[in-house]
Amino acid sequence: MKIGFDNDKYLQMQSQHIRERIDQFDNKLYLEFGGKLFDDFHASRVLPGFQPDSKLRMLKQLSEQAEIIIVISAEDIDKNKMRGDLGITYDMDVLRLRSAFQEQGLFTSSVVITKYSGQESARLFQIRLEKLGIPVYRHYLIPGYPTNVPSIVSEDGYGKNDYIRTSKPLVVVTAPGPGSGKMAVCLSQLYHEHQRGVCAGYAKFETFPIWNIPLKHPVNLAYEAATADLNDINMIDPFHLEAYGKTTVNYNRDVEIFPVLNAMFQRIYGESPYKSPTDMGVNMAGNCICDDEACKEASCQEIIRRYYDSLRRQLFGECPDSEVFKVEMLMNQAGITIHNRSVVDAALSREAETNAPAAALLLDDGRMVTGKTSKLLGACASLLLNALKELAGIDHEVHVISPSAIEPIQALKTRYLGSKNPRLHTDEVLIALSVSAATDPNASLALQQLPKLKGCQAHTSVMVGSVDMKQFRKLGIQATFEAVQERKSLYPAKN
């Protein structure tokens, strides 16, 4: 993978910039953290070289000054809202996040339940957290939020929220996902701190859109594709342009809410510390792009991946047609089609040759590997074995797993475990390969190639089961799937 982002420069520059922002206020800064804090895989895909845990590593440099508050909406608890990338509910992710932060030596002081209006599920979650010794605060629904500023910034608005006790100069406010109420928590705290004579500050840390690269740069377009379900739109920050005569990029929700935020700041402080939404941000990522072309190419691939993901969810009724149309529009703006993803044509050509589902994978050195469906293996499992043999320099006619070893596994699946699909999935193939590696040098050599698959691009000509999808993800393979059910399939592709 060609590196396009200087991660070491980013860690140094970002932590220093946040320290400077803390100093601008009364040694108290509430920093709203958007996006994923320690598993930002989107950023690592569109900015090759960006490490998924970069934000966490940056915060660790500030650990003496920082504490973390985790925010969750009572409405999301009540709806059992899920994190699509992890397959867990938001309330479970709160516990996961807290544990992960503490393992890294970061002080996680409390959890805030927002939009609370007596939901029983939220009350029970609070009891559960308190039994674990975790301080919990409640913030309530405020009539007229966010436009009725006089009511919001008053004893009957923010004044009714619990005051969150903090002890560090930097308070990082994060959440399992969007819409949790992070900004409202920060602003409520500004109000309460001001009531206590502390002139605390607010800043926002969003990696995307990147404010100091062009509006239609593929990196920014990839962000729009990633948030197509939220209908976010990148736009020029008109307030920054008017105040400074400089063109910067922000997104519609921040631009639309800025006049309201400005009014809130004025009501709390007497004057606003910011002249634009861009002023509120502290993101330094744009200054750390070291190979623009590498980032453009990676981002174009991400847009196509998002397009295929929208098609998949549309197939199962999980997203509206408008989301697919939006990502198609973004592909047009980037000047790309699905054919800019070479594994797509390779997989579809292989399917045409074999008249059965097929898959293709592009290795880092440009070699293309394909896999076909057989009586023993599904297309994904076949692709995985072929790729490992290609990387190991093993002739494709050589069996690294004996067919006689595969057949007992098929018998176990169909006769005893009730599966109707006899073909091996990718996880089953890897287990069989690891067993073979104990006695077969070729199998051992093939198994050692697994780390080299990380970052490779792949595509399948039909939808595949969740097992193969998860296995690709665990191996770091960036895969797409045609939104087509396998014809005459013995089992539904979604299972």
Summary of the structure (lengths in Angstrom):
residues: 495
radius of gyration: 25.1
end to end distance: 32.0
largest distance: 78.6
contacts: 1638
relative contact order: 0.09
helix: 49%
strand: 14%
